[in-house]
Amino acid sequence: MSARRGVPLDRLDRRILRVLRDEARISVAALAERVDTSRANAYARLRRLEDAGVITGFSARVDSRAAGLDVSTLVLVSCHQPDWRQLSKHLAALEEVEYCALISGEYDALLIVRAPDVETLRDVILERIQSIPGVRATHTMFVLDEVLSRPFIVPPDEPPAPPPVVVRRGGRSDLTTGHRGAEA
């Protein structure tokens, strides 16, 4: 992944993204109606969001359990630091790995691994992941219940308000919501 700066999104862009997050198969006409804009503007906005790389594609959301993948785990992987590129390639080749992120801290990667049963999971972790060159250790946590899963997060409409500032005046404290250093 590249480390690029986000594309500026206005309120209409964010409304479009929220609708698409919940209904990616919505028609442009229905999308335009939901976000209160013309069909031509909704279409142009979609194209702009795609061209800018904000929208990278559309996909189905699948219930893993309904698809027969009854065991879900979070797996932390520790590897020798020079081997992370090779590790990434090996992990990407494993169909059971749904998600992989390189992380900071005691471990080097975080995976979501799904399998139909514990025996398959055992094979994936003990035989395939732990046999990848450079892998030093794994730590597996079973998911008991998936409480929330969003396909993506839409940035907030308004930036958060600055934290309150305590200004000392003549031995007493006044709580203000202005910017630091802006005393009257």
C-alpha positions in Angstrom: 0.0 0.0 0.0 1.2 3.5 -0.7 1.3 6.2 1.9 -0.7 8.8 0.0 -2.7 11.7 1.4 -6.5 11.3 1.3 -8.7 12.9 -1.3 -10.7 15.8 0.0 -14.3 14.6 0.5 -17.2 17.0 0.8 -20.5 16.3 2.5 -22.1 14.9 -0.6 -19.2 12.5 -1.2 -19.5 11.2 2.3 -23.3 10.8 1.9 -22.7 8.8 -1.3 -20.1 6.6 0.5 -22.5 5.9 3.4 -25.2 4.8 1.0 -22.8 2.6 -1.0 -21.5 1.0 2.2 -25.0 -0.3 3.0 -26.2 -0.8 -0.6 -23.4 -1.2 -3.1 -25.8 -2.5 -5.8 -28.0 0.6 -5.7 -28.8 2.2 -9.1 -27.4 5.7 -9.8 -30.9 7.0 -10.0 -31.8 5.6 -6.6 -28.5 6.8 -5.2 -29.1 10.4 -6.5 -32.5 10.4 -4.9 -31.1 9.1 -1.5 -28.4 11.8 -1.4 -30.6 14.6 -2.8 -28.7 15.4 -6.0 -29.2 15.0 -9.7 -28.5 11.6 -11.5 -25.8 13.3 -13.6 -24.1 14.7 -10.5 -24.3 11.4 -8.7 -22.8 9.6 -11.7 -20.0 12.2 -12.0 -19.3 12.0 -8.3 -19.0 8.2 -8.5 -16.6 8.4 -11.4 -14.5 11.0 -9.6 -14.4 8.9 -6.4 -13.3 5.9 -8.6 -10.7 7.9 -10.6 -9.3 9.3 -7.3 -8.9 5.8 -5.9 -11.4 6.4 -3.1 -13.7 3.7 -4.5 -11.5 0.8 -5.5 -14.3 -1.7 -6.5 -17.5 -3.3 -5.4 -17.9 -6.7 -3.8 -20.4 -8.9 -2.1 -20.4 -9.3 1.7 -20.5 -12.9 2.6 -21.6 -14.4 5.9 -18.7 -16.7 6.6 -20.7 -19.1 8.8 -23.5 -19.4 6.2 -20.7 -20.2 3.7 -19.5 -23.1 5.9 -16.6 -21.3 7.5 -17.5 -21.9 11.2 -14.2 -21.1 12.8 -12.8 -17.6 12.8 -9.5 -16.5 14.4 -7.2 -13.6 14.8 -3.6 -14.8 14.4 -0.6 -12.8 15.5 2.6 -13.7 13.6 6.1 -12.9 14.6 8.9 -13.1 12.0 12.5 -12.2 11.5 12.3 -8.5 10.3 14.2 -8.9 7.0 11.7 -11.6 6.0 8.5 -9.5 6.1 8.2 -9.1 2.3 8.5 -12.9 1.8 6.1 -13.4 4.6 3.5 -11.1 3.0 3.7 -13.1 -0.3 3.3 -16.4 1.4 0.3 -15.2 3.5 -1.4 -13.7 0.5 -1.3 -17.1 -1.2 -3.3 -18.8 1.6 -7.0 -18.8 0.7 -8.0 -19.1 4.4 -6.4 -15.7 5.2 -9.0 -13.1 4.8 -7.0 -10.1 6.1 -3.4 -9.4 6.8 -1.8 -6.2 8.2 1.8 -5.5 9.2 1.7 -4.1 12.7 4.0 -2.6 15.3 4.7 -4.2 18.7 5.6 -7.6 19.9 4.2 -9.3 16.7 4.8 -8.3 13.1 1.5 -9.3 11.4 -2.2 -9.6 12.3 -4.3 -12.0 10.3 -8.0 -13.0 10.2 -8.1 -16.7 9.3 -11.4 -18.5 8.6 -11.8 -22.3 8.3 -14.6 -24.8 8.1 -13.4 -26.6 11.3 -10.7 -26.8 13.9 -8.8 -29.5 12.0 -8.4 -27.3 8.9 -7.5 -24.3 11.1 -4.8 -26.5 12.8 -3.4 -27.4 9.3 -3.4 -23.7 8.2 -1.6 -22.5 11.3 0.7 -25.3 12.4 1.6 -26.8 9.0 1.4 -23.9 6.5 1.9 -20.6 8.4 4.4 -21.8 10.9 6.4 -23.5 8.1 6.9 -20.2 6.2 10.6 -19.3 6.2 11.2 -16.6 8.8 8.1 -17.2 11.0 9.3 -17.4 14.6 5.9 -17.7 16.4 2.2 -17.4 16.2 -0.5 -16.6 18.7 -4.1 -17.6 17.8 -7.3 -16.1 19.4 -10.7 -17.7 18.6 -13.5 -15.2 17.7 -16.4 -16.0 19.9 -18.9 -13.5 18.3 -18.5 -10.9 15.6 -20.2 -7.9 17.0 -19.5 -5.4 14.2 -18.0 -5.6 10.7 -18.1 -2.6 8.4 -16.7 -2.7 4.9 -15.1 0.7 5.4 -15.3 3.8 7.6 -16.6 7.1 6.2 -14.7 10.2 7.5 -16.9 12.4 9.8 -18.7 15.4 8.2 -17.3 17.9 10.6 -13.8 17.9 12.2 -13.9 17.3 15.9 -14.2 20.4 18.1 -10.9 21.4 19.7 -10.6 20.3 23.3 -11.6 22.8 26.0 -8.8 25.0 27.2 -8.3 26.0 30.8 -7.1 29.6 31.0 -5.7 30.9 34.3 -6.8 34.4 35.1 -5.9 36.1 38.4 -5.9 32.9 40.5 -9.0 31.4 39.0 -9.5 29.0 36.1 -11.9 29.7 33.3 -13.0 26.9 30.9 -13.2 28.0 27.3 -13.6 26.3 24.0 -11.4 28.6 22.0 -8.0 27.9 20.5 -4.9 27.9 22.7 -3.3 31.3 23.0 -6.4 33.2 22.0 -7.1 35.2 25.2 -9.3 38.2 25.1 
